[in-house]
Amino acid sequence: MKKVIIAFVSGVVISMSSVAVAATQFNVSLFPSEFIFNGVNKPVPSEYEVFNYNGHVYVPIRYVTESMGATVGFTASPDNKPNQISIDYKAVSKNSDNPSGYADSEKNKRLIS
């Protein structure tokens, strides 16, 4: 009887651990894509992948932002705080509609006020 109880408990433990592992996996599908920047078709380099998860397309942020003339930075935060991803746009021509020279209109609003 002792062996039956040990076998039953072992089976329950193994079953529960497989449920915990399955909860951390994602079901994504590759999403073959090409990018067009200002009318110029740029295929995605082989080191990057575009994928679909729950009806949302995820793109490689570094490839996209650098193709648009921006720089990307990453800072791993210690102590379980959120990591930081920064995107900085290069200056574009200044005019009366864009006095800061930044392509991002939200950044314009912050700089003007």
KEKE-3310 file (N, C-alpha, C; in steps of 0.2 Angstrom, whole numbers, plus 5000, padded with zeros to 4 digits):
npx = (5004:5010:5019:5010:5004:5015:5018:5006:5007:5019:5015:5005:5013:5022:5013:5007:5019:5021:5010:5013:5025:5020:5012:5021:5025:5024:5014:5018:5019:5029:5030:5032:5039:5041:5049:5045:5052:5050:5046:5056:5060:5065:5072:5070:5084:5093:5096:5085:5068:5051:5036:5020:5008:4995:4986:4993:5007:5024:5038:5056:5063:5075:5080:5070:5069:5082:5083:5075:5082:5085:5092:5094:5093:5098:5095:5098:5089:5093:5088:5074:5067:5059:5066:5075:5071:5077:5073:5080:5077:5085:5089:5078:5075:5072:5057:5043:5032:5039:5048:5057:5065:5064:5058:5047:5032:5027:5038:5041:5031:5034:5047:5044:5035)
npy = (4994:5006:5009:5011:5023:5032:5031:5037:5050:5054:5054:5064:5075:5076:5078:5091:5099:5099:5107:5119:5122:5123:5134:5145:5145:5151:5153:5156:5163:5163:5177:5181:5195:5211:5227:5244:5258:5275:5273:5264:5248:5236:5222:5211:5208:5192:5189:5194:5192:5192:5191:5184:5185:5181:5188:5200:5209:5207:5216:5218:5229:5236:5235:5242:5255:5259:5259:5270:5280:5282:5280:5266:5261:5250:5247:5236:5234:5234:5225:5219:5229:5237:5235:5246:5253:5264:5276:5286:5300:5306:5323:5332:5343:5360:5369:5381:5373:5363:5366:5361:5352:5338:5322:5316:5321:5321:5322:5335:5343:5341:5347:5360:5365)
npz = (5000:5004:4993:4983:4987:4987:4973:4968:4973:4968:4954:4954:4958:4947:4937:4940:4939:4926:4921:4927:4919:4906:4907:4906:4893:4876:4862:4847:4830:4816:4806:4790:4783:4775:4776:4772:4770:4769:4755:4751:4749:4762:4766:4780:4790:4792:4805:4813:4817:4813:4822:4826:4839:4848:4839:4837:4829:4831:4830:4826:4836:4836:4823:4816:4822:4820:4806:4803:4807:4820:4837:4848:4864:4878:4895:4908:4922:4940:4954:4952:4945:4932:4916:4905:4889:4877:4865:4853:4843:4828:4824:4814:4800:4805:4807:4807:4811:4818:4829:4838:4830:4831:4826:4833:4838:4851:4858:4854:4860:4874:4874:4870:4880)
capx = (5000:5014:5021:5004:5003:5021:5017:5001:5009:5024:5011:5002:5018:5024:5007:5007:5025:5020:5005:5017:5030:5016:5010:5026:5027:5020:5012:5019:5020:5033:5026:5036:5037:5046:5048:5046:5054:5050:5046:5061:5059:5071:5070:5072:5090:5092:5096:5079:5062:5044:5031:5013:5006:4988:4984:4998:5013:5029:5044:5062:5063:5082:5080:5065:5071:5088:5081:5071:5087:5085:5096:5091:5098:5095:5098:5095:5088:5094:5082:5068:5064:5058:5072:5073:5073:5076:5074:5081:5077:5090:5086:5076:5075:5067:5053:5038:5028:5043:5053:5063:5069:5063:5053:5042:5028:5026:5044:5041:5027:5038:5052:5041:5032)
capy = (5000:5012:5010:5014:5030:5035:5032:5042:5057:5056:5056:5071:5081:5077:5082:5098:5103:5100:5112:5125:5123:5125:5141:5150:5145:5156:5150:5162:5160:5168:5182:5183:5202:5216:5234:5249:5265:5281:5270:5260:5241:5234:5215:5210:5204:5185:5189:5196:5188:5196:5185:5185:5182:5183:5193:5206:5208:5210:5218:5219:5237:5239:5236:5247:5262:5262:5260:5276:5285:5283:5275:5262:5259:5246:5247:5231:5237:5229:5224:5218:5235:5236:5237:5252:5253:5271:5277:5293:5302:5311:5329:5333:5350:5364:5374:5384:5368:5358:5371:5357:5348:5331:5319:5314:5327:5321:5325:5342:5346:5341:5352:5367:5368)
capz = (5000:5004:4986:4979:4989:4984:4966:4967:4975:4963:4948:4955:4958:4940:4933:4942:4937:4918:4920:4928:4914:4901:4908:4904:4886:4872:4856:4842:4824:4812:4801:4785:4782:4773:4778:4767:4773:4764:4749:4749:4752:4765:4769:4787:4790:4794:4812:4816:4816:4815:4823:4828:4845:4850:4834:4837:4826:4835:4825:4830:4838:4834:4816:4814:4824:4816:4799:4803:4809:4827:4840:4853:4870:4883:4901:4912:4929:4945:4960:4949:4942:4924:4911:4901:4882:4875:4858:4852:4836:4826:4823:4807:4799:4810:4804:4812:4814:4822:4832:4841:4826:4832:4822:4837:4840:4858:4861:4853:4865:4880:4874:4869:4886)
cpx = (5004:5017:5016:5003:5009:5020:5012:5003:5014:5020:5008:5007:5021:5019:5007:5013:5024:5015:5009:5022:5026:5013:5015:5028:5022:5019:5012:5020:5024:5029:5031:5034:5043:5044:5049:5047:5055:5050:5051:5060:5065:5069:5073:5078:5089:5092:5090:5073:5056:5040:5024:5011:5000:4985:4988:5004:5018:5035:5050:5063:5070:5082:5076:5067:5077:5087:5078:5076:5087:5090:5092:5096:5094:5098:5095:5095:5089:5087:5075:5064:5063:5064:5070:5076:5072:5077:5074:5081:5082:5086:5084:5076:5070:5063:5048:5034:5032:5049:5059:5067:5068:5057:5046:5038:5027:5032:5044:5037:5030:5043:5050:5039:5037)
cpy = (5006:5014:5013:5021:5034:5036:5037:5049:5059:5058:5063:5076:5082:5080:5089:5102:5104:5106:5119:5127:5126:5132:5146:5149:5149:5152:5156:5159:5165:5171:5185:5190:5206:5223:5238:5255:5270:5278:5265:5253:5238:5227:5215:5205:5197:5184:5191:5192:5193:5190:5188:5182:5185:5189:5200:5204:5211:5211:5219:5227:5240:5240:5241:5254:5264:5263:5267:5282:5287:5278:5272:5260:5254:5246:5242:5235:5232:5229:5223:5224:5234:5239:5243:5252:5261:5271:5284:5295:5307:5317:5329:5341:5354:5368:5376:5378:5363:5362:5367:5353:5340:5328:5317:5320:5327:5324:5333:5346:5346:5347:5359:5370:5368)
cpz = (5000:4997:4982:4980:4986:4977:4964:4968:4970:4956:4949:4955:4950:4935:4934:4939:4929:4917:4922:4922:4908:4901:4906:4897:4882:4865:4851:4835:4820:4807:4796:4783:4778:4775:4772:4771:4768:4757:4747:4753:4755:4768:4776:4787:4793:4802:4816:4813:4817:4816:4826:4834:4847:4845:4834:4833:4830:4830:4829:4830:4835:4827:4813:4815:4820:4809:4798:4805:4816:4830:4846:4858:4875:4889:4906:4919:4934:4950:4957:4947:4935:4921:4907:4894:4880:4868:4857:4845:4834:4824:4815:4806:4803:4805:4809:4815:4818:4824:4835:4836:4827:4828:4826:4840:4847:4861:4860:4858:4872:4880:4873:4876:4892)
residu = (MET:LYS:LYS:VAL:ILE:ILE:ALA:PHE:VAL:SER:GLY:VAL:VAL:ILE:SER:MET:SER:SER:VAL:ALA:VAL:ALA:ALA:THR:GLN:PHE:ASN:VAL:SER:LEU:PHE:PRO:SER:GLU:PHE:ILE:PHE:ASN:GLY:VAL:ASN:LYS:PRO:VAL:PRO:SER:GLU:TYR:GLU:VAL:PHE:ASN:TYR:ASN:GLY:HIS:VAL:TYR:VAL:PRO:ILE:ARG:TYR:VAL:THR:GLU:SER:MET:GLY:ALA:THR:VAL:GLY:PHE:THR:ALA:SER:PRO:ASP:ASN:LYS:PRO:ASN:GLN:ILE:SER:ILE:ASP:TYR:LYS:ALA:VAL:SER:LYS:ASN:SER:ASP:ASN:PRO:SER:GLY:TYR:ALA:ASP:SER:GLU:LYS:ASN:LYS:ARG:LEU:ILE:SER)
# end
